[in-house]
Amino acid sequence: MRNCQGKSFVTIMIFIAVFAFLLRLLISRIIKVAIPQNESSAQATLKLISIALENYARDNKGVYPGSLSAITQTKPPYLDKDYLSKSSLKGYNYSCSRLEPSGYTCSAQPVKCRINGTKIYTINTGGLFMADDCGKKD
């Protein structure tokens, strides 16, 4: 009887090991699919923010707003929502380190590097777009 219990335990442990391995493979595949989607969304969102800021400046004699709320609360709004106040959007956090009448610098950074995205995107006054590896910042 003891010999059967030992074989059952080994069988259960092998099953758990195989299940854990398959689960790890599945999770890594999901991450590989999600990262390009998150990065594409981050690029599009930053470009949307930049276009809204540039349009605002064009309509206000070259003066950029001091906050995104200034362009979300106009009638009609230049931007549909304040992306900076949201905690994260599709794995990226958005911020503007410089948002003043003379220009702006806004960025999108993955919540977790290599899990949500691999790049940090930055856009500056005039729509100058840059990308940098997020691994350099950790």
C-alpha positions in Angstrom: 0.0 0.0 0.0 2.9 2.4 0.8 4.4 1.9 -2.6 1.1 3.1 -4.3 1.1 6.2 -2.1 4.6 7.0 -3.2 3.8 6.6 -6.9 0.7 8.8 -6.5 2.8 11.6 -4.8 5.4 11.5 -7.6 2.6 11.5 -10.2 1.0 14.6 -8.6 4.4 16.4 -8.4 5.1 15.7 -12.1 1.7 17.0 -13.0 2.2 20.2 -11.0 5.6 20.7 -12.6 4.3 20.3 -16.1 1.3 22.5 -15.3 3.6 25.3 -13.9 5.8 25.1 -17.0 2.9 25.3 -19.4 1.4 28.2 -17.4 4.8 30.0 -17.6 4.9 29.6 -21.4 1.3 30.9 -21.7 2.0 34.0 -19.6 5.2 34.8 -21.6 3.2 34.5 -24.8 0.5 36.8 -23.5 3.2 39.4 -22.5 4.8 39.1 -25.9 1.5 39.9 -27.6 0.5 42.7 -25.2 3.8 44.7 -25.3 3.5 45.8 -29.0 -0.1 46.7 -28.4 0.7 48.7 -25.3 3.6 50.5 -27.1 1.5 51.3 -30.1 -1.2 52.8 -27.9 1.4 54.8 -25.9 2.8 56.3 -29.1 -0.7 57.2 -30.4 -1.7 58.7 -27.1 1.4 60.9 -26.9 0.9 62.1 -30.5 -2.7 62.9 -29.7 -1.6 65.0 -26.7 1.0 66.7 -28.9 -1.4 67.5 -31.6 -3.9 69.0 -29.1 -1.1 71.1 -27.5 0.1 72.3 -30.9 -3.5 73.2 -32.0 -4.1 75.1 -28.8 -0.9 77.1 -29.3 -1.8 77.8 -32.9 -5.1 79.2 -31.8 -3.6 81.2 -28.9 -0.7 83.0 -30.7 1.9 80.5 -30.0 1.2 80.2 -26.2 0.9 76.6 -24.9 -1.4 75.8 -22.0 -0.1 75.4 -18.4 -2.0 72.2 -17.9 -3.9 69.6 -19.8 -7.1 70.6 -18.1 -6.9 73.8 -20.0 -7.3 71.9 -23.3 -9.9 69.4 -22.0 -12.3 72.0 -20.6 -12.6 74.2 -23.7 -15.6 74.2 -25.9 -15.0 72.2 -28.1 -12.2 70.4 -26.3 -8.8 70.1 -27.9 -8.4 66.8 -26.1 -11.1 64.4 -25.0 -9.6 63.6 -21.5 -6.8 64.4 -19.2 -4.4 61.5 -19.7 -2.0 62.8 -17.0 -4.6 62.4 -14.2 -5.2 58.7 -15.0 -3.2 56.2 -13.0 -2.2 54.2 -16.1 -3.6 53.5 -19.6 -2.8 50.1 -21.3 0.3 49.6 -19.2 1.7 53.1 -19.5 1.8 56.1 -17.2 1.8 59.5 -18.8 3.4 62.7 -17.5 4.5 66.1 -18.7 7.7 67.2 -17.0 7.4 70.6 -18.8 4.1 72.1 -19.7 4.4 75.9 -19.8 3.6 78.7 -22.2 6.8 78.4 -24.1 6.5 74.6 -24.8 6.1 71.1 -23.4 7.8 67.8 -22.8 5.5 64.8 -22.2 6.4 61.2 -21.8 4.9 57.7 -21.6 6.6 55.2 -19.4 5.6 51.5 -18.9 4.2 50.6 -15.5 6.7 47.7 -15.3 9.6 47.6 -17.7 9.6 44.4 -19.9 6.2 43.4 -18.6 4.0 46.3 -20.0 6.4 47.7 -22.5 10.1 48.0 -23.4 10.3 51.7 -24.4 9.9 55.1 -22.8 8.4 57.6 -25.3 8.9 61.3 -25.1 7.4 64.1 -27.3 8.6 67.7 -27.2 7.4 71.0 -28.5 6.9 70.8 -32.3 6.0 67.1 -32.1 9.6 65.9 -31.8 9.2 62.2 -30.9 11.9 60.1 -29.2 12.0 56.5 -27.8 14.5 55.1 -25.3 14.9 51.6 -23.8 13.2 51.5 -20.4 15.9 49.1 -19.1 18.4 52.0 -19.1 16.2 53.8 -16.5 15.9 51.0 -14.0 
